[in-house]
Amino acid sequence: MFGLTTATRVFVAPGATDMRRGFDGLFGLVRDVLGEDPLSGHLFLFSNRGRTRVKILVFDGSGLWVCAKRLEKGRFAWPSAEQGQTRIAMRAEELTMLLSGIDLNQTKSRKWFRRSMAA
């Protein structure tokens, strides 16, 4: 199993991803498009065009996991990227909210010290 720690980073692929992609296809997207190491232990999220499906790719030290979620109703409130941005970094709490159906654009973070997550 895999777990989230404060050292685990979460990266979202902006735009739509072909949900027919499996381990190797998502591995290639992480490496070539997101510019990250797929074997880092970080989580990588992908969504389809309709925002009704999500896949997560993560390496747990011994192998790759691909987890998927399909919504029966509604859509995920997928974060949007700025011009030229190839990935979006988020915290584990934001991942939980995203997968629970909360629109991150309508939430507000409190102003307090938080070490920046350099992308």
Buried (B, 14 or more C-beta within 10 A) or exposed (E): EEEBEEEBBBBBBBEEBEBEBEEEBBBEBBEEBBEBEBEBBBBBBBBBEEBBBBBBBBBEEEEBEBEEEEEEEEEBBBBEBEEEEBBBBBBBEBBEBBEEEBEBEEEEEEEEEEEEEEE
